[in-house]
Amino acid sequence: MKRVRFAPLLAATLLAGCGAPLRQSQPSTTDTTSSPAYSEATQHLAGLDRAAAQYFQAGNAQEAEAIVSSALPVQTRLLAAPRPTLEAMEAVADLDRVYGKILISNGYIADARMLFQKNVTRWKTWKPQTDETARRLKEATADIAECDKHMGG
C-alpha cells in the first residue's frame, strides 16, 4: 500500500515538464527572474525544502511527502524562466534531493536515481562554476552512488 500513494506524486513530478511547447515566434523580452514574485517564489520553495527535509529526518515521511507535493507547482514555475537564477536552481535541486531521499526510503530507487541525475546535470552544466556548485555536484554524484548500491550496481 505504501507504494500506491507515491504514484500520483511521481506522475506529477514526471509530467511537470510536459506540456505544449512555447511559441517560438516572439521571444519574451521580459526577464521574469528579476521580478519580486520570482524572488518570493524562490524563497518560498527554499522554505518548503527545509521543512520537508526536517520532517523526513525526524521520521515523519508522510508530512514530508505532503510538503514535496505542494512544492511541485512552485518548482515548475521557477523552472519556466529561460535562465533560472542560481538561488532558484538551488531550491529546485534541494526539492529533487529530498524527494529522492523519500523515494529511496520507500523502495523507488530508480525513480530517485532519475531525480539525482537531474541534479548532476544541473551542476555539471551550471555557469559559472563555483565552490558551491562543485559541492552540489559531488553531493548529487554521491546520491546516485547510494542508489546504485541499493540496486546492486
Residue pairs with C-beta under 8 A, 6 or more apart in sequence:
2 106
3 106
3 107
3 108
5 65
6 65
6 103
6 106
6 108
9 65
9 68
9 69
9 72
9 99
10 103
10 108
10 111
12 69
12 72
13 72
13 99
13 115
16 72
16 75
16 76
17 76
17 79
28 82
32 38
32 80
32 81
32 82
33 81
33 83
33 84
33 85
33 88
38 78
38 81
38 85
38 88
41 74
41 77
41 78
41 88
42 78
42 85
42 87
42 88
42 91
44 74
45 71
45 74
45 75
45 78
45 88
45 91
45 92
45 95
46 87
46 90
46 91
46 94
48 67
48 68
48 70
48 71
48 74
48 95
49 71
49 91
49 94
49 95
49 98
51 67
52 64
52 67
52 68
52 71
52 95
52 98
52 99
53 64
53 94
53 98
55 61
55 63
55 64
55 67
56 64
56 98
56 101
56 102
56 105
61 102
61 105
61 106
64 98
64 102
65 102
68 95
68 98
68 99
68 102
71 95
72 95
75 91
75 92
75 95
78 84
78 88
78 91
78 92
79 88
79 92
81 88
84 92
86 126
86 133
89 122
89 126
90 132
90 136
92 122
93 118
93 119
93 122
93 123
93 136
93 140
96 115
96 116
96 118
96 119
97 115
97 116
97 119
97 139
97 140
97 143
99 112
99 115
100 111
100 112
100 113
100 115
100 116
100 143
101 112
103 109
103 111
103 112
103 115
104 112
104 146
104 147
104 150
109 147
109 150
109 151
110 147
110 151
112 143
112 147
113 144
113 147
113 148
113 151
116 140
116 143
116 144
116 147
117 140
117 144
119 136
119 139
119 140
119 143
120 137
120 140
120 141
120 144
122 136
122 140
123 133
123 134
123 136
123 137
123 140
124 137
126 133
